[in-house]
Amino acid sequence: MMRRLIAMPAAVMAIALVAAGCGSSDEETATTPELTKVEFIERGDAICKKGNAQIEREVETYVKENEINRISPTEEDQNEVTAEVVVPGLQAQADQLSELGAPSAEEEEIDAIVDALETGIDELEDDPGALFRTEVSPLDEAKELAKKFGLEQCARE
């Protein structure tokens, strides 16, 4: 059960990073050379990989510091870890991804990923247990879109 508690936040975080961080402002575009799709994927996946590893470490630390049963965490414990560690970690990844700026030819795809991720994060903020109670995760759509775009680390399970 704890393995699931750790694996799900990492997967969620990866997708959240990709989806939430894909927008760019006009100011950024004017001062920063536009990324190609390949460059965006490389940098986005690097952000997701690092962010997922950080979330996993933070989940482990949180579980240890709060003496949460690793083998059989309660639903309340799972919700707490999601709300206190996973959601903020996903938001941090999304922020980093948005600083990358979307390649102009892929803006619609990136916007769809970001929209799906933001919707998933909002759902998890309102109901952290949704990550564990249903077969369909609030982040599934963002993961699917990220995978189709080529963001493998951001779409991993």
WORAKA-V717652 format. One record per backbone hydrogen bond with DSSP energy under -1.0 kcal/mol. NH is the residue of the N-H (numbers start at 1). CO is the residue of the C=O. E is the energy in kcal/mol with one decimal. If there is no record, write none. Layout:
nh:NH co:CO e:E
nh:NH co:CO e:E
This chain:
nh:5 co:1 e:-2.1
nh:6 co:2 e:-2.4
nh:7 co:3 e:-3.2
nh:8 co:4 e:-2.6
nh:10 co:6 e:-1.5
nh:11 co:7 e:-2.3
nh:12 co:8 e:-2.9
nh:13 co:9 e:-2.7
nh:14 co:10 e:-2.2
nh:15 co:11 e:-1.8
nh:16 co:12 e:-2.5
nh:17 co:13 e:-2.5
nh:18 co:14 e:-1.7
nh:19 co:15 e:-2.7
nh:20 co:16 e:-2.4
nh:21 co:17 e:-1.3
nh:29 co:25 e:-2.0
nh:30 co:26 e:-2.0
nh:31 co:27 e:-1.4
nh:32 co:28 e:-2.2
nh:40 co:36 e:-2.7
nh:41 co:37 e:-2.7
nh:42 co:38 e:-2.5
nh:43 co:39 e:-2.7
nh:44 co:40 e:-3.2
nh:45 co:41 e:-2.9
nh:46 co:42 e:-1.7
nh:47 co:43 e:-2.2
nh:48 co:44 e:-2.4
nh:49 co:45 e:-2.8
nh:50 co:46 e:-2.3
nh:51 co:47 e:-2.8
nh:52 co:48 e:-3.0
nh:53 co:49 e:-2.0
nh:54 co:50 e:-2.1
nh:55 co:51 e:-2.5
nh:56 co:52 e:-2.5
nh:57 co:53 e:-2.2
nh:58 co:54 e:-2.8
nh:59 co:55 e:-2.8
nh:60 co:56 e:-2.3
nh:61 co:57 e:-2.6
nh:62 co:58 e:-2.7
nh:63 co:59 e:-2.9
nh:64 co:60 e:-2.3
nh:65 co:61 e:-3.1
nh:66 co:62 e:-2.1
nh:67 co:64 e:-1.3
nh:68 co:63 e:-2.6
nh:78 co:74 e:-2.4
nh:79 co:75 e:-2.5
nh:80 co:76 e:-2.2
nh:81 co:77 e:-2.6
nh:82 co:78 e:-2.3
nh:83 co:79 e:-2.7
nh:84 co:80 e:-2.9
nh:85 co:81 e:-2.3
nh:86 co:81 e:-1.7
nh:87 co:82 e:-2.9
nh:89 co:85 e:-1.9
nh:90 co:86 e:-2.6
nh:91 co:87 e:-2.3
nh:92 co:88 e:-2.1
nh:93 co:89 e:-1.9
nh:94 co:90 e:-2.4
nh:95 co:91 e:-2.3
nh:96 co:92 e:-2.0
nh:97 co:93 e:-2.6
nh:98 co:94 e:-2.2
nh:99 co:95 e:-1.1
nh:100 co:97 e:-1.4
nh:106 co:103 e:-1.8
nh:107 co:104 e:-1.0
nh:110 co:106 e:-2.5
nh:111 co:107 e:-3.0
nh:112 co:108 e:-2.1
nh:113 co:109 e:-2.0
nh:114 co:110 e:-2.9
nh:115 co:111 e:-2.9
nh:116 co:112 e:-2.2
nh:117 co:113 e:-2.5
nh:118 co:114 e:-3.0
nh:119 co:115 e:-2.1
nh:120 co:116 e:-2.2
nh:121 co:117 e:-2.9
nh:122 co:118 e:-2.4
nh:123 co:119 e:-2.3
nh:124 co:120 e:-2.2
nh:125 co:121 e:-2.4
nh:126 co:122 e:-2.1
nh:127 co:123 e:-2.4
nh:130 co:127 e:-2.0
nh:131 co:128 e:-1.3
nh:132 co:129 e:-1.8
nh:133 co:129 e:-2.2
nh:140 co:137 e:-1.7
nh:143 co:139 e:-2.4
nh:144 co:140 e:-2.7
nh:145 co:141 e:-2.5
nh:146 co:142 e:-2.5
nh:147 co:143 e:-2.5
nh:148 co:144 e:-2.3
nh:149 co:145 e:-1.8
nh:150 co:146 e:-1.3
nh:151 co:146 e:-2.6
nh:152 co:150 e:-1.6
